[in-house]
Amino acid sequence: MSFPKDLPCEAVLGSIADGVFTVDLEWNITFFNEAASRITGLPHDEALGSKCWDVLHSSLCDGQCALRKCMEGGESLAGKSIFIVRPDGAKVPVSISAAPLLDRQGRLLGGVETFRDLTDIHLMRRKVKDLYCFEDIVGKSQALRKIFQILPQISRSEATVLLLGESGTGKELFARAIHHLSNRKSGPFMAVNCGALPDTLLESELFGYVKGAFTDAKQNRPGRFQAAAGGTVFLDEIGDLPGNLQVKLLRVLQERSFEPLGSVKSVPTDVRIIAATNRDLDGLVAEGRFRQDLFYRLNVVTLRLPTLRERREDIPLLSDHFIQSMAAEQGKEIEGLSEDAMSLLMRHDFPGNVRELENILEYAFILCPGGFIQVEHFPERLQPQAEDREELSESGLSLEQIKCRAVARALRRNKGARMATCRELGVSKDTLRRMIERCPELGE
């Protein structure tokens, strides 16, 4: 296929920054512009006459060809993100658009595809992620930065660490980060949930057992404290540890040894312990349900992890991180969150913290067919109530009155916390103060 000499089509297509190529009905490339050569790394003359899959080696050439879909269905496709493979093996992320190529009588002649190099965008996204990612922990809030600053020093020490925080704040993620930054990073990392197993099973899981310790003990079995030698044992939900095991754990911390279930011989252990809980250990000690001496042994270095409510500025970063991860795993083209969807997440209290945000986005990812996640893709419990929708569409009020009501609602949602209200509304402290002063019903 060639362009008529009296039309500047070839010159125009050859001058644009996006790659453009056409194929005939046999999938032979009939046009290949200069940008296509630059992005693919293949000279124009070599591409012409070749099969398109031999030139692009794209992630869709395994039976999901966008051009084939357009040519067979007669519809155009736009903005699909894929990657192509250059002759040197390098993968290049591109955004493609495709359409059937028709003559003046509407007969199918082939197909045309354009593709835009997304390398710079991906590099920028990676830089942002690197800037605001510590190990696998994503965030830029002041609360997290304070922890990031001291985490390397804590990790390099051999001190026992106690992580305190609500469920879903990422305690195991922080424990793994401490392990990976420590001198024990080449050793095992073993996590045990102290509240998920019955007492006897938990004891054998932690300390192992010897042959004959109970009916089914046919041979010796090492526990986590033995198997994790040279590494780290993470004890999650330490507040649920039964009293008899608190005594055995105290001995591990004091003497670096323990006795397997059914044995009277001590076994040395070389592990670092990181413990975590969402419970009030001080209160449990006061009630006599947690040993005070064990509490002091665990409480050498304490890190209190912030809730998502305390780090709302991290919600956009976390959302993008989760969406990109899900897109990579599932191969689904989701661009991100719509403005309304992001606004709704920024107003949500997140009692389940980061884990709840991830679950919400996973649910929305399933329902969203492509493009941007909308409010209607969220779980029903997040959907705006009728009265909220009425508030959002108030009529008969002046702009000043609407602003005042918006400030009042934001203050109520944030329980009067002005910094949180500033973050939600996207205004400075001085701007919020002036808005409050202009609204008599808010008062001081």
C-alpha positions in Angstrom: 0.0 0.0 0.0 1.4 3.4 -0.9 0.2 7.0 -0.4 -0.9 9.0 -3.5 1.9 11.2 -4.6 -0.3 14.3 -4.8 -1.2 14.0 -1.1 1.2 14.9 1.7 0.0 12.0 3.9 3.3 10.2 4.0 5.2 13.4 4.8 2.8 14.3 7.5 2.8 10.8 9.1 6.6 10.7 8.8 7.0 13.9 10.8 5.0 13.1 13.9 6.5 12.0 17.1 4.3 8.9 17.5 5.2 5.7 15.8 2.8 4.8 12.9 2.6 1.7 10.8 0.1 0.1 8.5 -0.4 -3.6 7.5 -2.2 -5.2 4.6 -4.6 -8.2 4.9 -1.7 -10.5 5.1 -0.2 -8.7 8.1 2.7 -7.4 6.0 3.9 -3.9 7.0 3.3 -1.4 4.2 4.2 1.8 6.0 6.6 2.5 8.8 7.4 6.1 9.8 10.6 7.5 11.3 9.3 7.6 14.8 8.4 3.9 14.6 12.0 3.1 13.5 13.3 5.1 16.5 11.0 3.5 19.1 11.4 -0.1 17.8 15.1 0.2 16.9 14.5 -1.3 13.5 15.4 0.6 10.3 12.5 1.5 8.0 13.7 -0.6 5.1 13.9 -3.8 7.3 10.4 -3.3 8.6 8.7 -2.8 5.3 7.4 -6.1 4.0 7.9 -7.9 7.3 5.1 -9.4 9.4 4.1 -7.0 12.1 4.7 -9.5 14.9 8.3 -10.1 13.7 8.9 -6.3 14.1 7.1 -5.4 17.3 7.3 -8.6 19.4 4.6 -6.9 21.6 2.9 -8.3 24.7 -0.3 -8.7 22.5 1.3 -10.8 19.8 0.3 -14.0 21.5 -3.2 -14.1 20.3 -4.6 -10.8 21.7 -3.6 -8.6 18.7 -5.2 -5.2 18.8 -5.0 -4.7 15.1 -6.7 -8.1 14.4 -9.5 -7.1 16.8 -10.0 -3.8 15.1 -9.9 -5.3 11.6 -12.3 -8.1 12.4 -14.7 -6.0 14.5 -14.6 -2.8 12.4 -14.0 -0.6 15.5 -11.1 1.5 16.7 -9.1 1.0 19.9 -7.3 3.8 21.8 -5.0 4.2 24.7 -4.1 0.6 25.4 -0.8 0.2 27.4 1.5 -2.6 26.3 5.2 -3.1 25.7 7.2 -4.0 22.6 10.6 -5.7 22.5 13.5 -4.1 20.5 16.1 -6.2 18.7 18.5 -5.8 21.6 15.9 -7.4 23.9 15.0 -4.1 25.7 11.3 -3.8 26.6 9.7 -0.5 25.7 6.4 0.6 27.3 4.0 2.1 24.7 0.5 3.3 24.5 -1.2 2.1 21.3 -4.2 3.0 19.2 -5.4 0.9 16.3 -8.1 1.1 13.6 -9.1 -0.7 10.4 -7.9 0.9 7.2 -10.6 1.3 4.6 -10.7 2.5 1.0 -13.2 5.1 -0.3 -15.9 2.4 -0.9 -15.5 1.1 2.7 -13.7 -2.1 1.8 -11.1 -3.3 4.3 -7.5 -2.9 3.1 -5.7 -3.6 6.3 -5.0 -1.8 9.6 -3.2 1.2 11.0 -1.6 1.4 14.4 0.0 4.3 16.3 2.1 3.9 19.4 3.6 6.4 21.8 6.8 5.7 23.8 6.0 5.8 27.6 9.5 5.3 28.8 9.9 8.8 30.2 6.5 8.5 32.0 7.5 5.1 33.5 10.9 6.5 34.6 9.2 9.5 36.2 6.7 7.1 38.0 9.6 5.0 39.2 11.5 8.0 40.5 8.4 9.1 42.4 8.0 5.6 43.8 11.6 5.5 44.8 11.4 8.9 46.4 8.4 7.9 48.5 9.1 4.2 49.0 11.2 2.8 51.8 11.7 -1.0 51.2 8.1 -1.9 50.3 6.5 0.8 52.5 4.9 3.6 50.4 4.3 7.0 51.9 5.5 10.6 52.1 3.7 11.7 55.3 5.6 13.4 58.1 4.5 10.5 60.4 6.2 7.9 58.2 9.3 10.1 57.4 10.1 10.1 61.1 10.1 6.3 61.2 12.0 6.1 57.9 14.8 8.3 59.4 15.4 6.0 62.4 14.6 2.6 60.9 18.1 1.9 59.4 19.8 2.5 62.8 17.2 0.3 64.6 17.6 -2.4 61.9 21.4 -2.5 62.3 21.2 -3.0 66.0 20.3 -6.4 67.6 17.7 -4.8 69.9 14.3 -6.4 70.3 11.6 -4.3 68.5 8.0 -3.9 69.5 5.6 -2.6 66.8 2.4 -1.0 68.0 -0.5 -0.1 65.7 -4.0 -0.8 64.7 -4.9 -3.8 62.5 -4.0 -3.1 58.9 -1.2 -0.6 59.5 1.4 -2.9 58.0 3.2 -4.2 61.0 4.6 -7.3 59.2 5.8 -5.0 56.3 7.8 -3.0 58.8 9.1 -6.1 60.5 10.3 -7.4 57.1 11.9 -4.0 56.3 13.8 -4.2 59.6 15.0 -7.7 58.8 16.1 -6.7 55.2 18.1 -3.8 56.5 19.7 -5.7 59.3 22.9 -7.8 59.5 20.7 -10.8 59.5 19.2 -10.2 56.1 20.8 -13.3 54.6 19.1 -15.4 57.3 15.5 -16.6 57.5 12.5 -14.4 58.3 9.7 -16.3 60.0 6.4 -14.9 61.0 4.0 -16.5 63.6 0.6 -15.2 64.5 0.3 -15.8 68.2 -3.5 -15.3 68.2 -4.2 -17.7 65.3 -3.2 -21.1 66.9 -4.3 -23.1 70.0 -1.9 -23.0 72.9 -0.4 -26.5 72.4 0.0 -26.1 68.6 1.5 -22.6 69.1 4.0 -24.0 71.6 5.2 -26.7 69.2 5.2 -24.2 66.3 7.5 -21.9 68.2 9.7 -24.3 70.2 9.3 -27.6 68.3 9.0 -31.0 69.9 11.0 -34.2 70.4 10.0 -37.7 69.4 7.4 -39.2 71.8 6.3 -35.8 73.2 2.7 -36.7 72.3 1.0 -39.5 70.4 1.6 -38.4 66.9 5.2 -37.2 67.6 7.0 -39.8 65.5 10.2 -37.8 65.1 11.9 -34.7 66.3 10.6 -31.5 64.7 12.4 -28.1 65.1 10.3 -25.0 66.0 10.6 -21.5 64.5 13.2 -20.4 67.0 15.5 -23.2 65.9 14.7 -23.1 62.2 15.2 -19.3 62.0 18.8 -19.5 63.4 20.8 -16.5 62.2 17.6 -14.7 61.2 14.5 -13.0 62.6 11.3 -14.3 64.2 8.3 -12.0 63.9 5.7 -12.6 66.6 2.5 -11.0 65.5 -0.4 -10.4 68.0 2.0 -10.9 70.9 -0.7 -9.6 73.2 -2.6 -12.9 72.6 0.3 -15.1 73.8 -0.9 -17.5 76.6 0.7 -17.1 80.0 2.7 -20.4 80.0 4.3 -19.4 76.7 5.1 -16.0 78.0 7.4 -17.7 80.5 9.1 -19.7 77.8 9.5 -16.6 75.5 11.0 -14.6 78.5 13.6 -17.3 78.8 14.5 -17.0 75.1 15.0 -13.3 75.5 17.0 -13.6 78.7 19.1 -16.8 78.2 18.9 -17.3 74.4 17.8 -20.8 74.9 14.6 -22.9 75.2 13.3 -26.4 75.7 11.4 -28.1 72.9 8.0 -29.7 73.9 8.7 -33.0 75.7 12.4 -32.3 76.2 14.3 -31.4 79.4 17.4 -30.3 77.4 18.0 -26.7 76.5 18.5 -25.7 72.9 20.5 -22.5 72.1 18.9 -20.1 69.7 20.4 -17.2 67.7 17.4 -15.1 66.5 16.3 -11.6 66.7 12.7 -11.1 67.9 10.4 -8.5 66.5 7.0 -8.5 68.2 3.8 -6.6 67.2 0.3 -6.0 68.6 -2.8 -3.9 68.2 -3.7 -4.3 71.8 -2.9 -2.1 74.8 0.0 -4.0 76.5 0.2 -1.5 79.4 -3.5 -2.3 80.1 -2.9 -6.0 79.9 0.0 -5.8 82.3 -2.1 -3.8 84.8 -4.8 -6.5 84.5 -2.3 -9.2 85.2 -2.8 -10.8 81.8 0.6 -10.0 80.4 3.9 -10.5 82.3 5.5 -7.2 83.2 9.0 -8.6 83.0 8.3 -9.9 79.5 6.8 -6.5 78.5 10.0 -4.8 79.6 12.1 -7.3 77.6 10.0 -6.7 74.5 9.8 -3.0 74.9 13.5 -2.2 74.2 12.7 -0.3 71.0 9.1 0.7 70.3 7.7 1.9 67.0 4.1 3.2 67.0 2.8 2.9 63.4 0.4 5.7 62.3 -3.1 4.9 61.2 -4.1 5.8 57.6 -6.3 8.5 59.1 -3.2 10.1 60.4 -1.5 10.0 57.0 -4.2 10.8 54.5 -1.7 12.5 52.2 -0.4 9.0 51.5 -3.7 7.7 50.1 -3.1 8.9 46.5 0.4 7.3 46.6 -0.8 4.0 48.1 -3.8 3.9 45.7 -1.5 4.3 42.7 0.9 1.7 44.1 -1.9 -0.9 44.5 -3.5 -0.1 41.2 -0.2 -0.4 39.3 0.6 -3.7 41.1 -2.8 -5.2 40.3 -2.6 -4.0 36.6 0.8 -5.7 36.3 -0.4 -8.9 37.8 -3.7 -9.2 35.9 -2.9 -7.4 32.7 -5.9 -5.1 33.0 -5.8 -1.6 31.7 -6.8 0.6 34.6 -5.5 4.1 34.5 -6.2 5.1 38.1 -8.9 6.8 40.2 -11.4 9.4 39.0 -11.5 12.7 40.9 -14.7 11.7 42.6 -13.4 8.3 43.6 -10.2 9.8 45.0 -12.2 12.5 46.9 -14.4 9.8 48.4 -11.3 7.8 49.6 -9.8 11.0 51.1 -13.0 11.5 53.2 -13.2 7.8 54.4 -12.1 7.0 58.0 -10.4 3.7 57.1 -10.9 1.7 60.3 -9.1 -1.1 58.6 -6.2 1.2 57.5 -4.0 0.3 54.6 -5.3 -3.2 54.3 -8.8 -1.8 54.0 -7.7 0.5 51.2 -6.1 -2.4 49.3 -9.3 -4.5 49.7 -11.5 -1.6 48.4 -9.2 -1.1 45.4 -9.1 -4.8 44.6 -12.9 -4.9 44.7 -13.1 -1.8 42.4 -10.5 -3.3 40.1 -12.7 -6.3 39.5 -15.8 -4.2 38.6 -14.0 -1.5 36.6 -13.9 -2.6 32.9 -11.1 -0.2 32.1 -10.0 3.4 32.2 -10.5 5.1 35.5 -12.1 3.6 38.6 -15.4 5.4 39.4 -17.3 5.8 42.7 -19.9 3.2 41.5 -17.1 0.6 41.4 -16.5 0.9 45.1 -18.2 -1.5 47.7 -21.8 -0.5 48.6 -20.8 0.6 52.1 -18.7 3.4 50.6 -21.4 4.7 48.3 -22.6 8.2 49.2 -25.9 8.2 51.2 -28.9 10.1 49.9 -28.3 13.0 52.3 -24.7 13.3 51.2 -25.7 13.5 47.6 -28.2 16.2 48.4 -25.5 18.2 50.2 -23.3 17.9 47.2 -26.0 19.4 45.0 -27.3 22.2 47.2 -29.3 24.8 45.3 -30.5 28.2 46.3 -27.3 28.9 48.3 -24.7 31.5 47.7 -21.1 30.3 46.9 -20.0 31.6 50.3 -22.7 29.5 52.1 -21.8 26.4 50.1 -18.1 26.9 51.1 -19.1 27.3 54.8 -21.1 24.1 54.7 -18.3 22.3 53.0 -15.9 23.4 55.7 -18.3 22.5 58.5 -18.8 19.0 57.1 -15.0 18.5 56.7 -14.5 19.6 60.3 -17.1 17.2 61.5 -15.6 14.3 59.5 -12.2 15.1 61.0 -13.6 15.6 64.5 -12.4 19.2 64.6 -8.8 18.4 63.7 -7.8 21.4 61.6 -4.7 19.9 60.0 -6.7 16.9 58.8 -9.4 19.3 57.5 -6.7 21.3 55.6 -5.4 18.1 53.9 -8.9 17.0 52.9 -9.9 20.4 51.5 -6.4 21.0 50.0 -6.0 24.4 51.6 -3.4 26.0 53.9 -3.9 26.6 57.7 -4.3 30.4 57.1 -6.9 29.8 54.4 -8.9 27.5 56.6 -8.7 30.0 59.5 -10.1 32.8 57.3 -12.9 30.5 56.0 -13.9 29.7 59.6 -13.8 33.4 60.6 -16.2 34.2 57.6 -18.7 31.5 58.7 -20.6 32.8 61.8 -22.2 29.4 62.3 -18.8 27.7 62.8 -17.7 29.9 65.6 -14.3 29.4 67.3 
